[in-house]
Amino acid sequence: MSQLFEPYRLRSLTIPNRVWMPPMNQYSAASQGPDVGVPTDWHVAHQGARAAGGAGLILTEGTGVSPTGRTTPYDLGIWSDAQLPGFRRITGLLTSLGAVPGIQLSHSGSKGSTDRQWLGRRRLGPEQGGWRPVGPDELALADIDRIVDEFAAAARRAAAAGYQVVELLAGHGYLIHQFLSPVSNHRTDSYGGSFGNRTRFALRVVDAVRAVWPDGLPLFVRVSATDWLTENPSDDREGWTVDDTVRLAKALAGRGVDLLDVSSGGIVPDAKIPVGPGYQVPLAARVKAESGVPVAAVGMITDPDQAAKILANSEADAILIGRELLRHPSWPSTPPGHWEPSRASRSRIAARTEPPPGRRARVGGSDFRAGATGYAEGADASRGGVRSTGVPETIWARARSGVVAPAASGAGPAGSTGRVRPDSWEVPRAHPETAHPRRDRRHHGPRRSFLVRALRKSAPSVKPVTPAGPGVPGFRGPVTRFS
Ligand SMILES: Cc1cc2nc3c(=O)[nH]c(=O)nc-3n(C[C@H](O)[C@H](O)[C@H](O)COP(=O)(O)O)c2cc1C
C-alpha cells in the first residue's frame, strides 16, 4: 500500500493518512455584525466535503488572531470566545467523519485590509470595512507584545473549539514572514537586522503558542522556504533563503514545533518563481534532509503517483493537496485505476510542451527544479502559488459566473459548488491578440447554458409570466421569466 495511506503519529495524535488539505481561504465569513469571522455553512460544507472525501487532516483557512490580523473583512477570525460555537461545528463534523481538524492562525500585517481575490485584492478603507494595515517597521514594542498574546489566546481558543493541530502562518508574506525577511523588515532594534533579531518575533509567537497548546497535540509552522530573490541572479534584493529556513527549522524544532509546512514566495509580488508540478517539493526535501524536522510538501501536487513518490523518496512526510481537492474532493478515496486527472491537470500537462497564448509559464531562469516534470502554464506565482490562472477556485467561479449571492449581512459569496460544473470554467481565456468572437462563444456558451439550466433547476419561483394578454399589441403567447 502506498505510504499515502499510512497513519502518521505526531505526539499523541494519530492522523489517519498523509493526504491533507492545506488552508484555503474561502472569503465567506460575515464581514460585520455579531457573526463576524465566524464559520458559515459554506465553511462547514467546504471542509466536510473534503473530510468525507478522505483527507486525513483538514486545515481550516488562515484565521485572524485579531480583526486587524485578517487579510480581508471576509476572513475567519478567532479573537473572541463568542466565535467558538461556529468553529465547533467544523471540528465536530470533521472528527465524526474521521478527519483530524487543524487550524491555521494568521496575522496579515501590512498585507491586510484588502478585498477578496476575485475583486482584485484592492486595498479597503475604513468606510469599506477595512483598517490601516501595519507591517513590522511600524509596530511599537507594545504592539509586538500584544500580537504575541493574541496568537496565544487564539491557540487557546482553537483547543477549546476542538482543533487538534495548530499551524502558524509564517510564510506567504504575512506578518511573521514580514519580520523574517530582510526585504520587508527594516527595523533597527532587537527585531531587525541580524538573523537572530529577524527571527525573534517568530520564536516568541511559537513559545507563547506552545505554552498554551496541549502538550499531546502537534504544532505546525507554514514557512515560505525562500523569497525567490537570491535564486535569481538578476535580482539584487536580499531575501529570505532556504539556508535561513533550515536554520530556523532547527530552532523551531527545539521549541516544540513538530512539522514544517513548506511553501514559498509571497513577500514580493514580482519575484520570478519557476512554477510547475511539485515545484516546492525540492524545498521541502532540503529542509527535511538538512534540519531533520518533519515536513509536508505542497504546491501543484495533483497526481497520486507523484504524491506517492514524494513520500517514497523521503522528500516529505505528508502531502498537502489544495486546488486539486477543490476540483476532486474525493481524490484521497478514489480507488486506484479510477482516478482521472481533472481537465485543469490535463491542460497543464499539455501546456508543458505548448503553453496556450496568454498563459505562458513564468519561469525564473533557474534550473533549480532539476528532476521535476516540467513547468506548468500560466501560474501567477506572485502570491506564493496561491493564485493560478488555471485554478477553478469555486469562489472565483461563483463570483465570475454570477452565481454568487452576497448575503445582505455582507457574508460574501454563498451558493453551492454543485451549481458550477467543476470543469466548466477551465476553458482557456482567449489572448487579446488572438481572440476570435466565434471561438469565444464556443468557450463561454456551454458554461452559460449550464448555469442557466442550473438556475432554472434551483429557482423555486419560476413560473410563466404573461406581461401582456391576448389582443395586446406585440403579445406572442406566454413568456417564461425568472421572477
Ligand atoms: C482559494 C485559496 C485560498 C488559500 N488560502 C490560504 C490560506 O488561508 N493560508 C495559506 O497559508 N495558504 C492559502 N492558500 C495556499 C494553499 O494553502 C496552497 O499552498 C496552494 O494552493 C498551493 O497548493 P496547490 O497547488 O495544491 O493548490 C490558498 C490557496 C487557494 C487556492
The ligand as an SDF file (V2000), in Angstrom:
LIG
                    3D

 31 33  0  0  0  0  0  0  0  0999 V2000
   -8.5370   29.7740   -2.6640 C   0  0  0  0  0  0  0  0  0  0  0  0
   -7.2370   29.6200   -1.9470 C   0  0  0  0  0  0  0  0  0  0  0  0
   -7.0870   30.1580   -0.6740 C   0  0  0  0  0  0  0  0  0  0  0  0
   -5.8740   29.9950    0.0230 C   0  0  0  0  0  0  0  0  0  0  0  0
   -5.7820   30.4500    1.3120 N   0  0  0  0  0  0  0  0  0  0  0  0
   -4.6590   30.1910    2.0210 C   0  0  0  0  0  0  0  0  0  0  0  0
   -4.5930   30.4990    3.3960 C   0  0  0  0  0  0  0  0  0  0  0  0
   -5.5720   30.9280    4.0230 O   0  0  0  0  0  0  0  0  0  0  0  0
   -3.4130   30.2850    4.0430 N   0  0  0  0  0  0  0  0  0  0  0  0
   -2.3180   29.7530    3.3880 C   0  0  0  0  0  0  0  0  0  0  0  0
   -1.2670   29.5730    4.0050 O   0  0  0  0  0  0  0  0  0  0  0  0
   -2.3780   29.4060    2.0930 N   0  0  0  0  0  0  0  0  0  0  0  0
   -3.5250   29.5820    1.4120 C   0  0  0  0  0  0  0  0  0  0  0  0
   -3.6100   29.1510    0.1220 N   0  0  0  0  0  0  0  0  0  0  0  0
   -2.4850   28.4060   -0.4730 C   0  0  0  0  0  0  0  0  0  0  0  0
   -2.7300   26.9070   -0.3290 C   0  0  0  0  0  0  0  0  0  0  0  0
   -2.7350   26.5140    1.0210 O   0  0  0  0  0  0  0  0  0  0  0  0
   -1.6640   26.1060   -1.0840 C   0  0  0  0  0  0  0  0  0  0  0  0
   -0.4220   26.3670   -0.5060 O   0  0  0  0  0  0  0  0  0  0  0  0
   -1.6070   26.4820   -2.5560 C   0  0  0  0  0  0  0  0  0  0  0  0
   -2.9060   26.4600   -3.1080 O   0  0  0  0  0  0  0  0  0  0  0  0
   -0.6930   25.5490   -3.3430 C   0  0  0  0  0  0  0  0  0  0  0  0
   -1.1550   24.2220   -3.2770 O   0  0  0  0  0  0  0  0  0  0  0  0
   -1.9700   23.5520   -4.5110 P   0  0  0  0  0  0  0  0  0  0  0  0
   -1.1240   23.7310   -5.7380 O   0  0  0  0  0  0  0  0  0  0  0  0
   -2.1380   22.1080   -4.1260 O   0  0  0  0  0  0  0  0  0  0  0  0
   -3.2690   24.2790   -4.6230 O   0  0  0  0  0  0  0  0  0  0  0  0
   -4.8010   29.3090   -0.5790 C   0  0  0  0  0  0  0  0  0  0  0  0
   -4.9530   28.7970   -1.8670 C   0  0  0  0  0  0  0  0  0  0  0  0
   -6.1530   28.9180   -2.5430 C   0  0  0  0  0  0  0  0  0  0  0  0
   -6.2990   28.3030   -3.8950 C   0  0  0  0  0  0  0  0  0  0  0  0
  1  2  1  0
  2  3  1  0
  2 30  2  0
  3  4  2  0
  4  5  1  0
  4 28  1  0
  5  6  2  0
  6  7  1  0
  6 13  1  0
  7  8  2  0
  7  9  1  0
  9 10  1  0
 10 11  2  0
 10 12  1  0
 12 13  2  0
 13 14  1  0
 14 15  1  0
 14 28  1  0
 15 16  1  0
 16 17  1  0
 16 18  1  0
 18 19  1  0
 18 20  1  0
 20 21  1  0
 20 22  1  0
 22 23  1  0
 23 24  1  0
 24 25  2  0
 24 26  1  0
 24 27  1  0
 28 29  2  0
 29 30  1  0
 30 31  1  0
M  END
$$$$
